Amino acid sequence: MWFYDYAACTEIELTTTLFYIDKLVRDYTDETHLILTELTIHRLMMVAIILSLKYLNDDYFDNKYYAHVGGITLNELNVLEVQMF
């Protein structure tokens, strides 16, 4: 997984990431018309990983780094993070 290598994730953080995605899909798919495609799944995975890293660790990279690694703008990442949280 591309982001796994750059974000220094552990197994517990990836497990938490899956929990976040599962909860999002179960709770909000009907209300927000969330559609997962090959164009949106990497953003969802990236934001879920970042949130799990920030929740479980005191030491993590800043959003500028994550946006660069993920190939999106810093502004888009900030918006996605707020929306998912």
C-alpha positions as CSV (number, residue, x, y, z in Angstrom):
1,M,0.0,0.0,0.0
2,W,1.6,3.3,-1.1
3,F,0.4,5.4,1.8
4,Y,1.3,2.8,4.4
5,D,5.0,3.1,3.5
6,Y,5.1,6.9,3.8
7,A,2.9,7.3,6.8
8,A,4.7,4.8,9.0
9,C,1.6,2.9,10.0
10,T,1.4,0.0,12.3
11,E,-1.1,-2.8,12.2
12,I,-3.2,-1.2,15.0
13,E,-3.5,2.0,13.0
14,L,-4.6,0.1,9.9
15,T,-7.1,-1.8,11.9
16,T,-8.5,1.5,13.3
17,T,-8.6,2.8,9.7
18,L,-10.8,-0.1,8.6
19,F,-13.1,0.6,11.6
20,Y,-13.4,4.2,10.6
21,I,-14.3,3.3,7.0
22,D,-16.7,0.6,8.0
23,K,-18.5,3.0,10.4
24,L,-18.6,5.7,7.7
25,V,-20.1,3.4,5.1
26,R,-22.6,1.9,7.6
27,D,-23.7,5.2,9.1
28,Y,-23.6,7.7,6.3
29,T,-24.0,6.0,3.0
30,D,-27.8,6.5,2.8
31,E,-27.7,10.1,4.2
32,T,-24.9,11.5,2.1
33,H,-25.1,9.3,-0.9
34,L,-21.6,8.2,-0.5
35,I,-20.4,6.4,-3.6
36,L,-17.1,4.7,-3.4
37,T,-15.2,4.4,-6.7
38,E,-11.7,4.0,-7.9
39,L,-11.5,7.8,-8.0
40,T,-12.6,8.3,-4.4
41,I,-11.4,5.3,-2.4
42,H,-7.8,6.5,-2.1
43,R,-9.0,9.8,-0.6
44,L,-11.2,7.9,1.9
45,M,-8.4,5.5,2.8
46,M,-5.8,8.4,3.1
47,V,-8.0,10.5,5.4
48,A,-9.0,7.5,7.5
49,I,-5.3,6.5,8.0
50,I,-4.4,10.1,8.9
51,L,-7.2,10.3,11.5
52,S,-6.2,7.0,13.0
53,L,-2.5,8.1,13.1
54,K,-3.5,11.3,14.8
55,Y,-5.8,9.6,17.3
56,L,-3.4,6.9,18.3
57,N,-0.1,8.7,18.2
58,D,1.4,11.9,19.8
59,D,4.0,12.1,17.0
60,Y,2.8,12.3,13.4
61,F,3.5,14.3,10.2
62,D,1.7,17.5,9.4
63,N,-1.1,17.6,6.8
64,K,1.2,19.3,4.2
65,Y,3.3,16.1,4.2
66,Y,0.3,13.8,3.9
67,A,-1.2,15.9,1.1
68,H,2.0,15.8,-0.8
69,V,2.3,12.0,-0.4
70,G,-1.3,11.5,-1.2
71,G,-1.3,13.6,-4.4
72,I,-4.0,16.1,-3.3
73,T,-3.9,19.7,-2.2
74,L,-3.5,20.7,1.4
75,N,-6.9,22.5,1.3
76,E,-8.7,19.4,0.0
77,L,-7.1,17.2,2.7
78,N,-8.1,19.7,5.4
79,V,-11.7,19.7,4.1
80,L,-11.8,15.9,3.8
81,E,-10.5,15.5,7.3
82,V,-13.1,17.8,8.8
83,Q,-15.9,16.2,6.9
84,M,-14.9,12.7,8.0
85,F,-14.3,13.6,11.6
